[in-house]
Amino acid sequence: MFDFIFYRLLQLIGDAEIEESPVFCPSHPVEEKESEEVKHIDFDLSETEQVQEAVSCLPTWSEREVNCLNPSFHRWTIMDYARAYHSKKTTPLTVAERFVAAVSESSKPPFNMSFFINYDVEDIMKQAAESTKRYELGRPLSVLDGVPIAVKDEIDCLPYPTTGGTSWLHKLRPCTGDASCVKYLRLCGALIVGKTNMHELGIGTSGINPHHGSTRNPYNSSRICGGSSSGSAAVVAAGLCPAALGVDGGGSVRIPASLCGVVGLKPTFGRVPHSGVLPLNWTVGMVGILAGTIEDAFIVYAAISSKLPSHQNTALPKLCFPLLNSSRPISSITLAKYGEWFNDCSDDIRVCCSNALDKLQKHHGWKSVEVTIPEIEVMRLAHYSTIASECSTSLSSYLEKLDSSQLGWDARVALAVYGSFSSKEYIKAQKIRNRQMYFHRKILAHADVIVSPTTGVTAYPILNAALKTGELDYINGGEYCKKEEGRIKNVRCLSAKNEGKIG
């Protein structure tokens, strides 16, 4: 079965004749549109100034109290921490003490939540003491000062090694400094509380890790929390941190955010500097944010967004923040819905997401239009070819020195597949990237956003057998490939001129 699936995958990507040129990085049409609903941010602002600009765009505290929908269930937000510190109701030092106690308790039986791969009590308390002193002097660096933020163990952050969820990578690639995104958070005073657990090398979406324990869902500890940024999503859902950093190449922020009921943001390509992040995939992977609220994701985004394009040679639209303190409702938003894709999920998710769409239309007057995204299965496989090839290439020098027994079984299988793609298939995948950019530009010329469920299923149970070996699921993908076989085998020539119709 697996050989058949892989053969069909290679045939689809490799045999198609595609007219478009390959495009190796996402590009953005830089159109500076005037809008009264956003605030354009100058390039010369510091990180703390950008955070202050973001805060100035938020509703006042009294407006927030009026708009609170469910006061009986409340995670502390970044602004909650800042207000409590300013009013002296608590201090960063007290918060740090309680945080350490909670993490220690959660890591032991009967919980065994496995939120963190590494956390250093001495370092946490040192940061908290410095932050407390700044508040005593009336000189906090920003609203993030003293606020606990966790970092996925794919991002360099001293004093911790960067394991990438493995038992060996940190020995071959020492961490010598903070990643740019971590450095920006520190400049804003954030309390960096440790390195969160993740799926080994970011190659899976369950968060099951045979080396560091499998992160469990705070809503039901017998179920997965998703991955690969599993620990970052779980610590936010558990209320230990209002926000955390993850890395997303193929859903690794958005999937665990969905399964843990928090906000997940994968920013615009190049917006957040990539330096100090494991180079597992260069053109699709980027630092993302997991947060308890959209507001908290917005504040952290303001802190880590780069003023200029990062390591990528690509132009970026000017940074702008939404004016959320405006009394005018955000109107005239058009939502693009591809019905076949939107409904490709379990019934409970379909009903929930459809209801959410209906509420946006009824309460805000937004419009929903039906669209078709051509060649969506071809796009999925091209993305797989891209992320697999880049991961295999980035790890090749390390894997040559490694005994495969140091890898989980799921990682071994995935890396064997990843290394099987040829340069021909990679180039074809980048041609498909170009085609899809064209298709998406056409859709977004008439809509503001494409909407769909984030995941097709809710969090599923953790199988005991998977705890020691890891877990991969190619069966569902294989069934889909079999259903598509009749269409796939006839694909020979693809061109944007025919609007992506197949067969």
C-alpha positions in Angstrom: 0.0 0.0 0.0 2.7 2.5 1.0 4.7 1.8 -2.2 1.6 2.4 -4.3 0.9 5.7 -2.6 4.4 6.9 -3.0 4.6 5.9 -6.6 1.3 7.8 -7.4 2.7 10.8 -5.6 5.9 10.8 -7.6 4.0 10.2 -10.8 1.6 13.1 -10.2 4.4 15.6 -9.5 7.1 14.3 -11.8 5.2 13.4 -15.0 3.1 16.6 -15.3 4.2 19.1 -17.9 3.9 22.6 -16.5 4.3 25.7 -18.5 5.0 28.1 -15.6 8.5 28.9 -14.4 9.5 27.7 -10.9 9.1 30.2 -8.0 11.2 29.2 -5.0 9.9 31.7 -2.4 6.5 33.2 -1.8 6.2 36.7 -3.3 3.8 39.5 -2.3 2.2 42.1 -4.5 3.3 45.2 -2.7 0.3 47.4 -3.0 0.1 50.2 -0.4 -3.7 50.5 -0.1 -5.1 53.4 1.8 -7.5 52.4 4.5 -9.1 54.1 7.5 -9.2 50.8 9.4 -5.5 50.2 9.7 -2.5 52.1 11.1 0.7 52.1 9.0 3.8 51.5 11.1 7.1 53.3 10.4 10.2 51.2 9.7 12.4 53.0 12.2 10.4 52.0 15.4 12.0 49.9 18.1 10.4 46.6 19.2 9.0 48.3 22.4 7.6 51.2 20.3 5.9 48.7 17.9 4.3 47.0 20.9 3.1 50.4 22.2 1.6 51.2 18.7 -0.2 47.8 18.8 -1.6 48.6 22.3 -2.8 52.0 21.1 -4.9 50.2 18.5 -6.8 48.1 21.1 -10.1 48.9 22.9 -9.9 50.5 26.3 -10.3 48.4 29.4 -13.9 49.5 30.0 -14.9 48.5 26.5 -13.4 45.1 27.0 -15.4 44.5 30.2 -18.6 45.4 28.4 -17.8 43.0 25.5 -16.8 40.1 27.7 -18.9 37.2 26.5 -18.1 34.6 29.2 -16.6 36.0 32.3 -16.8 32.6 34.2 -14.0 31.3 31.9 -11.0 33.5 31.6 -7.3 33.0 30.9 -5.1 35.8 31.9 -4.1 37.9 28.9 -1.0 40.0 28.4 -2.9 43.1 29.4 -4.2 41.4 32.5 -0.6 40.8 33.6 0.4 44.3 32.8 -2.5 45.8 34.7 -1.9 43.5 37.7 1.8 44.4 37.8 1.1 48.2 37.5 -1.5 48.0 40.3 0.8 45.9 42.5 -1.8 43.2 42.8 1.0 40.8 42.0 4.6 40.8 40.7 6.5 39.0 38.0 8.4 37.2 40.8 5.2 35.8 42.3 3.9 34.8 38.9 7.2 33.0 38.1 7.0 31.1 41.4 3.5 29.9 40.7 4.4 29.1 37.1 7.3 26.9 38.2 5.1 25.1 40.7 2.4 24.5 38.1 4.8 23.1 35.5 6.5 20.9 38.0 3.1 19.4 39.1 1.9 19.0 35.5 5.0 17.0 34.5 4.5 14.3 37.2 1.9 11.5 37.6 -1.0 11.4 37.3 -0.8 14.3 34.8 2.4 13.6 32.8 1.5 16.5 30.4 5.1 16.8 28.9 4.6 20.5 28.1 8.3 21.3 28.2 11.5 19.7 27.0 13.6 22.2 29.1 13.0 24.9 31.6 15.5 26.4 34.0 14.1 27.5 37.4 17.1 29.7 38.2 17.0 31.5 34.9 13.2 32.1 35.2 13.5 33.5 38.7 16.4 35.7 37.6 14.4 37.2 34.8 11.3 37.7 37.0 13.4 39.5 39.7 14.7 41.9 37.1 11.2 42.6 35.8 9.9 43.1 39.3 12.6 45.6 40.0 11.7 47.5 36.8 8.0 47.8 37.9 9.1 48.9 41.4 11.1 51.7 39.7 8.1 52.5 37.5 10.1 51.7 34.3 8.7 48.6 32.7 10.0 48.1 29.2 6.5 47.4 27.6 3.2 45.7 28.4 5.1 42.4 27.8 7.5 43.0 30.7 7.2 40.1 33.1 4.7 38.2 31.0 5.5 34.5 30.6 6.2 33.5 27.0 7.3 29.9 26.0 9.4 29.0 23.0 9.2 25.9 20.8 12.4 23.8 20.9 13.0 24.5 17.3 14.0 28.1 18.1 17.4 29.1 19.6 17.0 30.5 23.1 19.7 30.7 25.8 20.5 29.1 28.2 18.8 26.1 26.6 20.0 23.6 23.9 17.9 23.4 20.8 16.9 19.7 20.4 14.3 20.0 17.6 12.4 17.3 19.6 15.3 14.8 19.2 17.7 13.2 21.6 20.8 14.2 19.5 20.6 17.3 17.4 21.7 19.7 20.1 25.0 17.7 20.3 25.8 18.3 16.6 24.4 21.9 16.4 25.1 23.8 19.6 22.9 26.8 20.5 25.2 29.9 20.7 22.7 32.7 21.0 19.0 33.8 20.9 17.0 33.7 17.7 16.0 37.2 16.5 12.4 36.7 17.5 13.5 35.7 21.1 15.9 38.7 21.2 13.0 41.0 20.3 10.8 39.6 23.0 13.6 40.0 25.6 14.0 43.7 24.6 10.3 44.1 25.4 10.9 42.5 28.9 9.1 39.2 28.2 9.7 36.4 30.7 11.0 33.5 28.7 10.0 30.4 30.6 11.5 27.5 28.6 11.5 25.3 25.5 8.3 23.6 24.7 7.9 20.0 23.5 7.4 19.2 19.8 7.0 16.4 17.3 10.4 15.1 16.5 12.0 17.3 13.8 8.6 18.8 13.2 7.7 16.0 10.8 4.3 15.0 12.3 1.1 16.6 13.4 0.2 14.6 16.5 2.8 15.9 19.0 3.6 12.3 20.1 7.3 12.3 20.9 9.1 9.0 22.0 12.1 10.9 23.4 10.6 13.7 25.5 7.1 12.4 26.3 4.0 13.1 24.3 2.3 16.4 25.0 -1.2 15.8 26.2 -4.3 17.9 25.5 -5.2 20.1 28.5 -8.9 19.6 27.8 -8.6 15.8 27.8 -5.2 14.3 28.7 -6.0 11.0 26.9 -5.9 12.8 23.5 -3.3 14.4 21.3 -2.8 18.2 21.2 -1.6 18.3 17.6 1.8 19.2 16.3 4.4 19.9 15.6 4.2 22.9 18.0 2.5 20.7 20.5 3.9 22.1 23.8 3.4 25.7 22.7 -0.3 25.2 22.0 -0.8 23.1 25.2 0.8 25.6 27.6 -1.4 28.4 26.3 -4.5 26.2 26.5 -3.6 25.3 30.0 -3.3 28.9 31.0 0.4 28.7 31.9 1.3 31.4 29.3 -0.8 33.9 27.4 1.3 33.3 24.3 4.1 31.1 23.0 6.2 30.8 19.8 6.0 28.0 17.4 7.2 27.3 13.9 4.9 26.4 11.0 5.8 24.8 7.7 2.7 22.8 7.0 0.2 23.6 9.8 2.5 23.1 12.7 1.2 26.2 14.5 -2.4 26.2 13.2 -3.1 22.5 13.8 -2.3 22.3 17.5 -3.9 25.7 18.0 -7.1 24.3 16.6 -7.0 21.1 18.6 -6.2 22.9 21.8 -8.8 25.7 21.2 -6.3 28.6 21.0 -5.3 31.2 18.4 -2.7 30.2 15.9 -1.0 32.7 13.5 1.4 31.9 10.7 2.6 35.3 9.6 3.4 36.6 6.1 6.5 35.0 4.7 9.6 37.1 5.6 7.7 39.2 8.2 9.4 37.5 11.2 13.2 37.0 11.0 14.2 33.4 10.6 17.7 33.6 12.0 18.3 31.3 14.9 15.5 28.9 13.9 16.4 25.3 12.8 16.6 25.4 9.0 14.3 22.4 8.5 12.4 24.0 5.6 13.5 27.4 4.1 10.6 28.4 1.9 7.5 27.2 3.8 8.5 27.2 7.4 8.4 30.4 9.6 8.0 31.5 13.2 4.4 31.7 14.3 2.4 32.6 17.4 0.1 30.7 19.6 -2.0 32.7 22.0 -5.2 32.6 24.1 -6.7 35.6 22.3 -6.4 37.4 19.0 -5.3 40.4 21.0 -2.4 38.6 22.6 -1.3 37.2 19.2 -1.4 40.7 17.9 0.8 42.1 20.6 3.4 39.4 20.2 3.3 39.8 16.5 4.0 43.5 17.0 7.1 42.6 19.1 8.7 40.1 16.7 7.8 41.6 13.3 10.9 42.8 11.4 11.1 46.3 10.1 12.7 45.0 6.9 12.6 41.7 5.0 14.6 39.1 6.9 16.9 36.6 5.3 14.7 36.2 2.3 15.2 38.3 -0.8 11.6 39.3 -1.1 9.6 42.6 -0.9 7.1 42.9 1.9 4.0 45.0 2.2 4.4 47.8 4.8 3.6 46.7 8.3 0.2 47.9 9.4 -2.0 47.3 12.5 -5.8 47.0 12.6 -7.6 49.8 14.5 -9.5 47.7 16.9 -10.5 50.7 19.1 -12.6 52.1 16.3 -16.3 52.5 17.0 -17.1 51.7 13.4 -17.7 48.0 12.7 -15.4 46.3 10.3 -17.7 46.0 7.3 -17.5 45.1 3.6 -15.5 42.0 4.2 -15.9 39.2 1.6 -15.2 35.6 2.6 -14.3 33.1 -0.1 -15.6 29.6 0.6 -14.6 26.5 -1.5 -17.5 24.2 -0.5 -15.9 20.9 -1.5 -12.8 21.8 0.7 -14.8 23.4 3.5 -17.0 20.4 3.9 -14.2 17.8 3.8 -14.3 17.2 7.5 -16.3 15.4 10.2 -19.9 16.5 10.7 -19.4 18.2 14.0 -16.6 20.4 12.6 -18.6 21.2 9.5 -21.6 22.3 11.5 -19.5 24.3 13.9 -17.6 26.2 11.2 -20.8 26.7 9.1 -22.4 28.3 12.2 -19.4 30.6 12.7 -19.6 31.7 9.1 -23.3 32.4 9.5 -22.8 34.5 12.6 -20.1 36.6 10.8 -22.5 37.3 8.0 -25.6 38.0 10.2 -23.9 40.1 12.9 -21.3 42.0 10.9 -22.9 42.0 7.4 -20.0 40.2 5.8 -20.5 38.5 2.5 -19.6 34.9 1.6 -18.9 33.9 -2.0 -18.5 30.4 -3.4 -15.1 29.8 -5.2 -13.2 26.9 -6.6 -9.5 26.5 -5.8 -8.1 24.6 -8.9 -5.8 21.6 -8.5 -6.0 21.6 -4.7 -4.8 18.0 -4.4 -1.9 18.7 -6.8 -1.0 21.7 -4.5 -1.1 19.5 -1.4 1.3 17.0 -3.0 3.6 19.8 -4.3 3.8 21.3 -0.8 4.7 17.8 0.6 7.4 17.4 -2.0 8.8 20.9 -1.1 8.8 20.5 2.6 10.1 17.0 2.4 13.0 17.9 0.1 14.0 20.9 2.1 13.9 19.0 5.4 16.0 16.1 4.0 18.6 18.5 2.5 18.9 20.6 5.7 19.5 17.5 7.9 21.7 15.5 5.5 25.0 16.4 7.1 23.7 15.5 10.5 22.1 12.3 9.5 25.3 11.0 7.9 26.8 11.0 11.4 23.8 9.5 13.1 22.9 6.0 14.1 19.3 5.6 12.9 18.4 4.0 16.2 18.5 7.4 17.7 15.4 8.4 15.7 11.9 7.5 16.5 10.3 5.0 14.1 8.0 7.6 12.7 10.9 9.9 12.0 12.8 7.1 10.3 10.0 6.4 7.9 9.3 10.0 7.2 13.0 10.8 6.5 13.3 7.8 4.2 10.4 9.2 2.1 11.8 12.7 2.3 15.1 11.6 0.8 13.4 9.9 -2.1 12.4 13.1 -4.0 14.5 14.1 -6.9 15.5 17.5 -8.1 13.0 17.1 -11.0 10.1 16.6 -8.5 11.3 19.6 -6.5 11.4 21.9 -9.5 8.0 20.7 -10.7 6.6 21.5 -7.2 7.9 25.1 -7.5 6.2 25.4 -10.8 3.0 24.3 -9.1 3.7 27.0 -6.4 3.8 29.6 -9.2 0.4 28.3 -10.6 -1.2 28.3 -7.2 0.0 31.9 -6.5 -1.8 32.9 -9.7 -5.0 31.0 -8.7 -5.0 32.5 -5.2 -4.4 36.0 -6.5 -7.4 35.7 -8.8 -9.6 34.6 -5.8 -8.3 37.3 -3.5 -8.9 40.0 -6.1 -12.6 39.5 -5.3 -12.4 38.4 -1.6 -10.5 39.4 1.5 -9.9 35.9 3.0 -10.4 32.2 2.1 -12.2 30.4 4.9 -12.1 26.7 5.9 -11.9 24.5 9.0 -8.4 24.3 10.3 -8.5 20.5 10.8 -10.8 17.8 9.4 -11.1 16.0 12.8 -11.0 16.9 16.4 -8.2 15.6 18.7 -8.0 11.8 18.7 -7.0 9.4 21.5 -3.3 8.7 22.1 -2.5 5.0 21.5 -0.2 3.4 24.1 1.8 1.8 21.4 2.6 5.1 19.8 4.2 6.5 23.0 7.4 4.5 22.4 7.6 4.6 18.6 5.9 7.8 17.5 3.1 7.8 15.0 2.5 8.5 11.3 -0.7 8.1 9.3 -0.4 7.6 5.6 -3.5 5.5 5.3 -6.0 8.3 4.9 -3.8 10.0 2.3 -3.5 6.7 0.5 -7.2 6.2 0.3 -7.6 9.6 -1.2 -4.8 8.9 -3.7 -6.7 5.7 -4.8 -9.9 7.7 -5.3 -8.0 10.2 -7.3 -6.1 7.7 -9.5 -8.5 8.0 -12.4 -7.9 11.7 -12.6 -4.2 11.7 -11.7 -3.1 9.3 -14.4 -4.4 11.6 -17.1 -2.6 14.7 -15.9 0.1 15.5 -18.5 0.0 19.2 -19.2 -1.0 21.9 -16.7 -1.4 25.6 -17.6 -2.9 28.5 -15.8 -4.5 29.4 -19.1 -7.0 26.5 -18.7 -7.9 27.7 -15.1 -6.5 24.4 -13.7 -9.1 22.0 -15.0 -7.9 18.4 -14.8 -8.9 15.5 -17.0 
